[in-house]
Amino acid sequence: MPSWRCSNCGYTLEIDTPPEECPSCKKKCEFVDNTCYIPDCGFQGEDKMDKYICTVCGYVYDPEQGDPDHGVEPGTKWGNVPDDWECPVCGASKDEFQKEE
């Protein structure tokens, strides 16, 4: 069964065809085929390192920097940041962040 990843929030699901709206972020998102997410498989799809902004305090999560002081290594994409991670500035939950446009 194919695996799909939301390009906005990183949510993944296994279903034949992706939904119109992401069940996690509740937005109309582009879903990318995540079926062969094995680094050596040769997948040539888009793999963005998008930044995310805390809507509470304005802190910007930069995946290239990560948040090593709070257990998130540099190079960690937003979809791989743990769900229980909190903004290091104000303590807001991960769902209080939006992708930087």
KETORDREN-394943 format. One record per residue (C-alpha): x, y, z; residue in one letter. Coordinates in steps of 0.25 Angstrom, whole numbers. Example, Ala and Ser with C-alpha at 12.3 -4.5 7.8 and 13.67 -1.06 7.14 Angstrom:
<nodes>
node xx->49 yy->-18 zz->31 rest->A
node xx->55 yy->-4 zz->29 rest->S
</nodes>
This chain:
<nodes>
node xx->0 yy->0 zz->0 rest->M
node xx->5 yy->14 zz->-3 rest->P
node xx->10 yy->23 zz->8 rest->S
node xx->7 yy->38 zz->6 rest->W
node xx->13 yy->50 zz->14 rest->R
node xx->7 yy->64 zz->15 rest->C
node xx->16 yy->74 zz->9 rest->S
node xx->11 yy->84 zz->20 rest->N
node xx->12 yy->77 zz->33 rest->C
node xx->19 yy->64 zz->30 rest->G
node xx->7 yy->55 zz->34 rest->Y
node xx->8 yy->41 zz->27 rest->T
node xx->-3 yy->31 zz->24 rest->L
node xx->-4 yy->18 zz->17 rest->E
node xx->-16 yy->19 zz->7 rest->I
node xx->-17 yy->16 zz->-8 rest->D
node xx->-19 yy->31 zz->-12 rest->T
node xx->-16 yy->43 zz->-3 rest->P
node xx->-28 yy->51 zz->2 rest->P
node xx->-32 yy->65 zz->-2 rest->E
node xx->-30 yy->71 zz->12 rest->E
node xx->-19 yy->66 zz->22 rest->C
node xx->-26 yy->59 zz->34 rest->P
node xx->-15 yy->65 zz->43 rest->S
node xx->-13 yy->80 zz->39 rest->C
node xx->-27 yy->81 zz->33 rest->K
node xx->-22 yy->89 zz->21 rest->K
node xx->-23 yy->85 zz->6 rest->K
node xx->-8 yy->80 zz->4 rest->C
node xx->0 yy->74 zz->-6 rest->E
node xx->3 yy->60 zz->-2 rest->F
node xx->16 yy->54 zz->-7 rest->V
node xx->19 yy->39 zz->-9 rest->D
node xx->26 yy->34 zz->3 rest->N
node xx->26 yy->20 zz->-1 rest->T
node xx->41 yy->18 zz->-3 rest->C
node xx->47 yy->27 zz->8 rest->Y
node xx->59 yy->19 zz->9 rest->I
node xx->72 yy->28 zz->6 rest->P
node xx->78 yy->18 zz->-3 rest->D
node xx->66 yy->15 zz->-12 rest->C
node xx->69 yy->26 zz->-22 rest->G
node xx->56 yy->33 zz->-20 rest->F
node xx->56 yy->47 zz->-27 rest->Q
node xx->44 yy->54 zz->-21 rest->G
node xx->44 yy->67 zz->-14 rest->E
node xx->50 yy->67 zz->0 rest->D
node xx->49 yy->81 zz->6 rest->K
node xx->55 yy->87 zz->18 rest->M
node xx->44 yy->96 zz->21 rest->D
node xx->45 yy->106 zz->33 rest->K
node xx->33 yy->107 zz->43 rest->Y
node xx->29 yy->119 zz->51 rest->I
node xx->23 yy->119 zz->65 rest->C
node xx->10 yy->127 zz->64 rest->T
node xx->11 yy->130 zz->78 rest->V
node xx->25 yy->137 zz->79 rest->C
node xx->31 yy->137 zz->65 rest->G
node xx->42 yy->127 zz->68 rest->Y
node xx->46 yy->121 zz->55 rest->V
node xx->50 yy->106 zz->55 rest->Y
node xx->61 yy->104 zz->44 rest->D
node xx->63 yy->89 zz->41 rest->P
node xx->77 yy->92 zz->37 rest->E
node xx->80 yy->97 zz->51 rest->Q
node xx->70 yy->87 zz->58 rest->G
node xx->69 yy->89 zz->73 rest->D
node xx->80 yy->81 zz->79 rest->P
node xx->78 yy->87 zz->93 rest->D
node xx->64 yy->80 zz->93 rest->H
node xx->68 yy->67 zz->86 rest->G
node xx->65 yy->71 zz->72 rest->V
node xx->78 yy->69 zz->64 rest->E
node xx->82 yy->78 zz->52 rest->P
node xx->76 yy->73 zz->39 rest->G
node xx->63 yy->69 zz->45 rest->T
node xx->52 yy->72 zz->36 rest->K
node xx->39 yy->77 zz->43 rest->W
node xx->31 yy->64 zz->40 rest->G
node xx->42 yy->57 zz->48 rest->N
node xx->42 yy->66 zz->60 rest->V
node xx->35 yy->59 zz->72 rest->P
node xx->20 yy->62 zz->74 rest->D
node xx->23 yy->66 zz->88 rest->D
node xx->34 yy->76 zz->85 rest->W
node xx->31 yy->90 zz->90 rest->E
node xx->36 yy->104 zz->85 rest->C
node xx->49 yy->106 zz->92 rest->P
node xx->45 yy->121 zz->94 rest->V
node xx->31 yy->121 zz->99 rest->C
node xx->27 yy->106 zz->101 rest->G
node xx->16 yy->106 zz->91 rest->A
node xx->13 yy->92 zz->85 rest->S
node xx->17 yy->87 zz->71 rest->K
node xx->3 yy->90 zz->66 rest->D
node xx->5 yy->105 zz->69 rest->E
node xx->15 yy->106 zz->57 rest->F
node xx->12 yy->109 zz->43 rest->Q
node xx->21 yy->107 zz->30 rest->K
node xx->29 yy->119 zz->26 rest->E
node xx->24 yy->124 zz->13 rest->E
</nodes>
